[in-house]
Amino acid sequence: MSSASWFKSSYSNSDGGDCVEVADGLPDLVPVRDSKVQEGPVLLFRAASWAAFVADVKG
C-alpha cells in the first residue's frame, strides 16, 4: 500500500478533522484508511460493495 495514490473526499477540509482516504489502482478492491493514521491499518473492500455503500450514503 505504500505506493498507492490516496485521496480524500472533496468534502474534507484541511483542519485535520475526521476523514477517511481511499486509493485506486487495485483491480476490484478499494483500500480505505484513516487520514490521521496513514501508517495504520487499511481496510479492503470489494469495489462493488464500496460502490453500493457510496450510493446508499448519497441517497
Legacy VTK file of the C-alpha trace (Angstrom):
# vtk DataFile Version 3.0
C-alpha trace
ASCII
DATASET POLYDATA
POINTS 59 float
0.000 0.000 0.000
2.993 2.301 0.279
2.872 3.086 -3.438
-0.899 3.660 -3.530
-2.273 7.060 -4.540
-4.508 8.105 -1.647
-7.129 10.839 -1.781
-9.764 12.379 0.487
-13.298 13.337 -0.304
-13.822 16.768 -1.792
-15.995 17.402 1.294
-12.954 17.088 3.583
-11.160 20.180 4.758
-7.557 20.740 5.813
-8.123 21.221 9.560
-7.222 17.617 10.423
-10.782 16.510 11.084
-12.131 13.008 10.983
-11.513 11.901 7.405
-11.022 8.708 5.514
-8.893 8.299 2.426
-9.344 5.848 -0.405
-6.873 4.643 -3.001
-7.402 3.441 -6.534
-5.468 1.283 -8.916
-6.222 -2.119 -7.387
-8.462 -4.251 -9.576
-11.780 -4.956 -7.860
-10.600 -3.576 -4.479
-10.934 -0.230 -2.716
-8.449 0.373 0.116
-9.673 2.723 2.877
-7.666 4.225 5.753
-7.877 6.885 8.460
-6.254 10.057 7.149
-4.840 10.863 10.589
-3.070 7.485 10.903
-1.547 6.997 7.464
0.765 4.223 8.638
-2.111 2.452 10.388
-4.329 -0.366 9.172
-6.018 -0.380 5.777
-9.455 -1.858 5.190
-10.030 -3.515 1.823
-13.495 -3.571 0.292
-14.673 -5.187 -2.892
-15.271 -2.459 -5.467
-18.917 -3.447 -5.947
-19.560 -3.303 -2.197
-17.863 0.097 -1.923
-19.910 1.448 -4.843
-23.128 0.234 -3.193
-22.098 1.873 0.109
-21.342 5.210 -1.590
-24.655 5.076 -3.496
-26.543 4.451 -0.238
-24.770 7.309 1.533
-25.572 9.674 -1.329
-29.217 8.572 -1.207
LINES 1 60
59 0 1 2 3 4 5 6 7 8 9 10 11 12 13 14 15 16 17 18 19 20 21 22 23 24 25 26 27 28 29 30 31 32 33 34 35 36 37 38 39 40 41 42 43 44 45 46 47 48 49 50 51 52 53 54 55 56 57 58
